[in-house]
Amino acid sequence: NIVGIKDATGDVARGKQLIQQCGDRLAIYSGEDAITLSLMMGGADGTISVTANVAPALMAKMCSSALSGDSQRAREIDERLGLLHRNLFLEANPSPVKWALWKMGLIKKGIRLPLVELDAKFHIQVIEALVRAGIELPQAA
């Protein structure tokens, strides 16, 4: 049985239309972190998130704030995560996520083929996004 739909089109208007058309018959999940809050404020049930791999507590708090009606808190968190939402897609997923997790000291460096390492030209941008989100990085990483 189908119980929900993941909308990863990046189109807020389309997502909100989907929410209206499905009503309570199907759960609607955002699949595009940059518009998750907009969709949730429009009635989406949650997210299937890339950013949550790197900042799970913040994404969970943003979603729970949105679902409970605390739009101010949800917006504050979304603003904090905005650069991370964007910079985790500087190259194809999951390379930026894996590099960020390594930089955070959570996994060993390296990935298996057919994936490739995040291009060094993007390292500073990912670090800046992590710092802006308030994620502490170990000194040795």
ABEGO torsion letter per residue (X at the ends): XBABBBBAAGBAAAAAAAAAAAEAABBBBBABAAAAAAAAAAGBAEBBBAAAAABAAAAAAAAAAAAAGBAAAAAAAAAAAAAAAAAAAABBOAAAAAAAAAAAGABBBEBBOABBBBBAAAAAAAAAAAAAAGBBBBAAX
